[in-house]
Amino acid sequence: MTPKETIERLMAAFEALDFEALYALVRDDVVYQNMPQQPIRGKAALRKLFGGFGNVSEIRFELLNMAVNGDVVLTEHRDHLVINGRSCIMPMMTSFTLKDGLVAEWREYYDMPTFERQLGRKHPGGG
C-alpha cells in the first residue's frame, strides 16, 4: 500500500467511525499532535484522546488537496463533525509521516478557539 493509499484508508476509517481500522494504520509509538497543544505519544494515548470527544456521530472529510512526497502526506481538508449533537466545520491542514507503511507522526494544524467555540467546550486534549 502506498502512503497515499494508507492515508485514504485512514480517512475512510475515520468517516466510517471504525476506530479499530484507523488504529491498525498507526504505529504503536505514533506521535500525534494538535499543533496548539503538546504532542501525545503512543496508540493508547491516541485512543484516550479520541475517546474524550464524547458521542461522535458523524465525521466527514471534504478533501481539498493532497500532496505526497515519499513517506510524507499532506492533506488540506474541511472536517465536518457532529459531536454530542453539535455540528462543527473545521478548516484543517494535516501532516502524516509514515514509517514501514504505518503512520508514525500525525500533526493537525487548525484554529483551536474556532473548534472549541463550535464544540461548546474545551478540546479534550487541552491542559
Beta strands, then each sheet from edge to edge (+ up, - down):
strand 1: 26-34
strand 2: 40-41
strand 3: 56-69
strand 4: 72-83
strand 5: 86-99
strand 6: 102-109
sheet 1: 2+ 1- 6- 5+ 4- 3+
end
